[in-house]
Amino acid sequence: MLSRLSTQGSSNSKPPRLHSDTVCVLQTSGSSGASKYVALVESAVVHRLQWQAGAYPLGASAVVAVKTRPSFVDSLWELLAPAVAGVHRLRCSSRGGCS
């Protein structure tokens, strides 16, 4: 999976090279403090969703809290898992409110 990711980080914050199966690009500050971009391809996103669904299965009455900033990879699970599993999603703001 990692070999399929195209990453590039530098002080000038260049976006990564995109592949024909790129589904999203995430930006993160990384450990250096310089912006880094990661292009996620479809197979990597599907793999992550399948792994997490097996490790943390959602029951029919589950509610997933969407609280992670969209620039982090964990937000993909929070945004997509409810649709895949057919459960409810609860949107939470950084100020602590949920709706």
C-alpha positions, 0 to 999 in steps of 0.5 A, spaced: 500 500 500 505 505 501 508 503 495 502 506 491 502 512 495 505 518 492 508 523 497 513 529 496 514 534 502 518 540 502 519 547 504 515 550 498 509 545 499 509 542 492 503 538 491 504 530 490 504 527 483 497 525 481 496 518 479 490 516 474 486 512 480 488 518 485 481 519 490 484 525 494 490 529 496 491 530 504 495 536 507 499 535 513 504 539 517 509 533 518 514 532 524 518 537 520 513 543 521 513 544 513 507 542 509 507 535 506 502 532 501 500 525 500 496 523 494 491 517 496 489 512 491 483 508 490 486 501 492 489 504 499 483 508 501 479 501 500 484 497 504 484 502 509 476 502 510 476 494 509 481 493 515 478 498 519 471 495 518 474 488 520 478 491 526 472 495 529 466 493 526 460 497 526 453 494 529 446 496 526 445 501 532 452 505 531 453 512 530 460 515 528 462 521 530 465 526 525 470 530 529 477 529 525 480 535 521 479 533 513 486 533 512 488 527 516 487 520 514 483 518 520 477 523 517 476 518 511 474 513 516 469 518 519 466 520 513 466 514 509 464 508 514 457 510 515 455 510 508 459 503 507 456 500 513 449 504 513 449 507 520 448 514 522 454 520 522 454 525 528 458 531 525 462 535 531 465 541 531 472 543 534 468 548 539 465 541 542 458 541 539 455 535 535 449 535 531 
